Amino acid sequence: MDASNPRDTVPNAAALAGKLTSSTRTDAIQAAAIHGVVIPDTGLGRAVTEFVRDTETDLLFNHSSRVFYFGALAGRDRGLKFDAELLYAGAMFHDVGLVPGHSSAHERFEVDSANAARAFLKSHGIAQADIDTVWAAIALHTTPGIPQHMHPVIALVTAGVEMDVLGLAYGDYADEVREAVVSAYPRTGRFKEDIIQAFYDGNRHKPDTTFGNVNADVVADKEPHFRHGNFCEVIRQSRWNT
């Protein structure tokens, strides 16, 4: 899969909308695409959907689906060329490590998610370079400030997550675009608290893995007496004499 291959980029929304009458435009876009963005209708795309649908809760499945759309829309608006299948795999697998069946005892949940995606993609014969890209996209999606400088798939998984969870770049999406994505993949009535709870449930059994990561804030929010690791303390308590 070549990230620079034009056939792998998301189709132009204006071209799609221009072919639709006003009476059919909304239904047709929602059936085939959301403002020009489509889930890859390929063997791999369908397999990813089936796996994640069977693995995650509705909360996480819908969230991950919105991450794909918001990420793909951001990529199109930024003029980035990206492989839609790889972006879809990264978006859909990015929270699989929160699910008990894919959560290890000692790895960060992001690494568990990335490892699950790697095993899945390898079983489907995906090239190692593409697997490595998806792995990095998932592993880095909670590390602010770095992904946007990397491969488009890595940058756009994080962009989608930041939009759906944090509302970053909220104003960059037109009202009708946000509404179409949420209509197709609804947010729960109290999504903000529900997703925080999901993050906590996926990390509560291994809080030390949240060191230096945004999920330390999640554990601290749910456990007021939790004292997360401190970088300066690690330096001062090392075995060096000075």
N, C-alpha and C positions, 0 to 999 in steps of 0.2 A: 504494500500500500504506500503510495507516494503522496506525501503531504502537499506537494506542489502540483499534483495532477488536477487539472481543471474539472475533470469529470467527478471528482470527489468533493467539490465545493458545494455549498448550499445554493439552490436555485434562487433566481431573483424574484423577490416578492411582487414587484410592480408588474413584471411580465405575466406572472400567474394571475394577479388581480385583474389585469387588463383583458383577460380572456373570459371573465365572468360577468354575467349580468348583475344588476343591483339586487335582484330578487334571489339569486342563487349564490351570491358572493360569500356570505358568511358561512353557510352550510358547506359549500364546496371547500373553502379554505380549511375549515375545521376537520372535514373528512380526510382531505389529502395532505394538508399542511397547516401550520400556524404561521401566517404572514410569511409564507415562502419557505419555512423550515419544515423539513420532513424527517421522521424517524427512518433510518436506512431500511428499506424493504429488501433486505438481502438475507441469505442464510445466516450469516453471523448476527445481523441486527435482530432477526427474529429469535435466535438462540439466546442472545443477551436478554431480551425482553422476557422470555420464558423463564430463564434462570432466576433473574432478579424478582420477577413477579411471584415465583414460588418460594423465594428465600426471605424477602423483606415484608415488613408490615405495610399496610396501605399508606401510612404516614411517610415512610422512607421511600417507597416506590414512587409516589406522586412527587415528593421533593426531588428525587433524583431525576425524574422525567423533566421537571421544570428546569433543573440545572442544565440539562442538555439544551433545551430550547433557549434559555437565556444566554448560555454560552455561545451557541451557534448564531443567534441574532447579533450578539456583540461582535463575533468574528466577522460576520458579513458586513456590519456597519464600519468596522475598522479596516476593511479591505484585506483581511487575512485569508490565505488559502490553507485549507485543512482537510483532513480525511474525516468525513462525517462518521464513518464506522468507528474509528478510533476515539473520536470525541464522545460518541454515544457510549462506547464501552467504558471509558473513563468516568463519565457522568453517572452511569447506572451502577457501577461497582464501587463508587467512592465511599459509600457508607456500609458496605456489606460487612466490614469488620466490626460493626456494632451489634451484629446478630450473633447470639450465643453459638450457633454451629460453626461460625467462622472467626470467633474471637479467641485469641491465644491467651495464655496466662501472663506473658511477659513482654510482648511486643506492643508498640503503639497501635491503636486501632487503625490508623491510616496505613500502617505497614501490613496489618492483617487484610485490609481491603485490597491493597495493591497485590499482595501475594495471591489472594483469591482470583483476582483478575488475571494475573500472570498464568496461573494453572489453567484457567478456563481458556484463555486465548491460545496457549500452547496446545491444548487438546483439540483446538480447531485449526491447527496448522498455520497460525499467524507467524510472520517473520519475527525473528528475535529483536530486531531494531524497533519494530512497531510495538512489540510487547514492552520493551524497555521504556518507550515513550509513555505508554499508558500507565505503567508502574510509577514512573516519576510524577505524572499528572495527579495520580491519586495520593501518593505519599506526601506530596507537597501542598495539598489543597488547603491545609490549615496553617501554612507558613506564609504570612503576609509579606509583600514587598519583593519577593523573588520570582514567583511563577510568571509574572507578566513580562519578564525579560527573556523567557525561554521559548521553546518550541510552541507554535500556536495551540496545539492540543493541550499542552500543559497550562498555558496561560488561560485558555478558555474554560477549562474545567473549574479553575479557581474563580474566574469571573462569574460563572454561573452560580457557584456556591455563594459567593459574596453577595450577589444580587438577591438570591432567594432567602438567605438566612439573615444577612446584615442590612439588606436594602441599599448597598453601595451602588452607585450609578442608577438609582431608581428613576431619577428624572430623565435619564437618557433613553428610556423606553416610553413610547407613546401610551396613553391610557388604554387604547384599544388593544395594543400588543400585550400589555400586562394582563388585561382582562381575558383575552383569548387563551393565554397560557394557563391561567388559574381556572378558567372555565373547563378546560380539557383535563387538567390535573389539579383538583381543588386543594386549597389549604384548609386545614381543620379550623374550627371556630376559634381555637386558642393555639394556633400553630406556634407562636413564639415560645410559649411555655412547654408545649408538647415536644418541640425539637430539642429544647434544653434538657428535658427529661430523658429523651432518647439518647442524647450524648452522655448524660450521667449514667444511665443504665448500662451503656456500653463500656464505661470506664471505671465504674465504682469498684470492681473487683481487682483493679490494677492501677490505683491512683498514681503510683510513682512513675508510670509511663507518660504522664501528662507534664512532666517537668519541662520547662522551657516552651510550653505550648499553650494555645488558647484553652484547651480542655482543662487545664489546672483551674481556670476561673469557674468552669462548670462545676467541678467537684467542690470547690470552695463555696460556691453559691448554695449547694445542697447540703454541705457538711460544714457549718460555721467554724468548727474546731479543727478542720483540716489545715495543716501547715505544709504548703508545697515547698519543694526544693528551692534553694536560693543559690544562684550562680556564684555569688561572692563567697558564700559559706563553703561551697565545694572547693574553691580556690584556696581559701584559708585553712581548710582541714585536710588538704592533700599531704602526702608524705614528704614533700620537699621541705628543706630546712628554712628556706627564705622565700 
